[in-house]
Amino acid sequence: MKVFHDYLCDEGHIHEAFVERGTPSTTCPECGKVALKQISTPTVKLEGVTGAFPGAASRWEQVRAEKLKVERKQKESHGEGQKW
């Protein structure tokens, strides 16, 4: 089975290669030296308080907050909410 991996050579060139699973090294396409497989950092977003993965509820909260912000701006621009 083929997978994508990042590889780094001694010259500091990083490239991605589509290789057979378990391939520890490839040839650097820039300098021709041996490039070793690197472990890439995954991108993971966790909820700030509980550490849980975000779900539909957090997306709803974000969309709702954006809508409230727009509504407040509209009210302010039409003179509503001002104390006389």
N, C-alpha and C positions, 0 to 999 in steps of 0.2 A: 504494500500500500504506500502511495506517495503522499508526502506532507510538505508544508512550507516550513522552513527554518531560517533563522538569521545566522550568518557566518561572519567571523572577524579574522582578518589576517594580521600578521606582525606589523604591517605598515599602517594599520588603523582603518583600513577600508572595510566597510560593512556592506554586505549584500544579502539578498534573500534568494533562496534556491528551493525549487520544487524537487525533492529527492525522496528516495526510498526511506521509510521509517528506520531510524537507527544509524543513519549515515553520520559519522562523527566529524568528517572534514570534507572540504571541496577545494577546488582551485579558485583563487581570487580572480575575477574577470578583469580587474584593473592592473594588477602587477604580476599575476601568475604564481604567487606564493601560496602556500597551504593556508587555508582559512578554517578555523575551528568553530564548531557549532556553539552558539550562545543561547543562554536561557533568557528569553524575553520577559519583561515585566508585563503581566496582564493589566488591563484597564478595568478596574472594579470600582463601582460607586456604591457605598453603603450609606444607609440612613444615619444621620449624625447623632441621634440620641440613643437608639436601641442597637445600632449596628446591623440591622436587618437589611436585606436587599430591597431597594425601592420597588414599589408596585403601582398598581392603578390608583391607590389612595393618594400616594405622594404626587403623582402626575395630576390628579384632580385638584389637589391643594395648590399646586403651582399655577395651573390654568385659572383657578378661581382668584388667586392673588393678583394675577395679571389683569383679569376683568375688573376687579375692584379698583385697581390703580387707574385704569382707563375711565371708569365711572366717576371717580373722585376728580380727575382732571376735567372731565366734561362739566361737572357741577360747578367747579371753580371758575371755569371759563364763561359760564352762563350766569354767574353772580349768585348761584344758590349756595347755601351754607355759610354765607358771609353774615357776620353779626353787625347790626347797625345800631 
